[in-house]
Amino acid sequence: LSRMSFISGPCSPVFKGFVLARCPRTGSIASQAGSHYTGAPPPRSKRLHPVKVRELLQQAGDFERRGHPAEAMAIYEKIVGGQPSNIDALTGLGRLQLERGQFAEAAKALRRIVTLQPGHLLGQALLGMALARVGQPQEALACFERATAAGNVLPVVLLHMADVLGVLGRHAEALAIFDRLLAADPRNILALNNRGLTLEALGRDGEAADSFRHALALSPNTAEIHFSLGNVLS
């Protein structure tokens, strides 16, 4: 379904490279991501000078912009080895681990961020995404609630939050989020599809079918939406 991503580089607001979907049959969260990074962890580093850390962060950002996430991840790991409380490096590391499907590892890095800075909203949001994928939906929801408490929330965070609410059986609350997202962007295909799944879970099959049809009008070749519509009509 619709492509969603994570922050690219330590400070950039650009999301790229991650797909979130919900299983049409079970409603559970699933992901489609690139292969895992299989490089050996770097040896423990000596404490790094702040100037060196800035240089390394720049290098990591450059690698990401050129499409080399494994090299960027290795640099973030090096920084964390020499400066364990560096928030930018922990954020980059956790985000890339999420993108590459290493959810348990991502959760470990991202927990360090919110332990160091409980008010770090991006860290809370990313940790929620990681926890959702390691079977901890209640803890994930708590992270999303903290991440969204201040308002001005990125749509991708609300999408993840709504899906976690669905997993917890809180379908009416999930539906309210999907409606909010679609009021802002009626062409949000993922929100349309998952809204349909939520309506189906609430027993509102006719409305669910309409939501799937709307999604198909925007993305007629998406097999998952065809399956969802056929399932609700059967």
Disulfide bonds with the S-S distance in Angstrom:
none
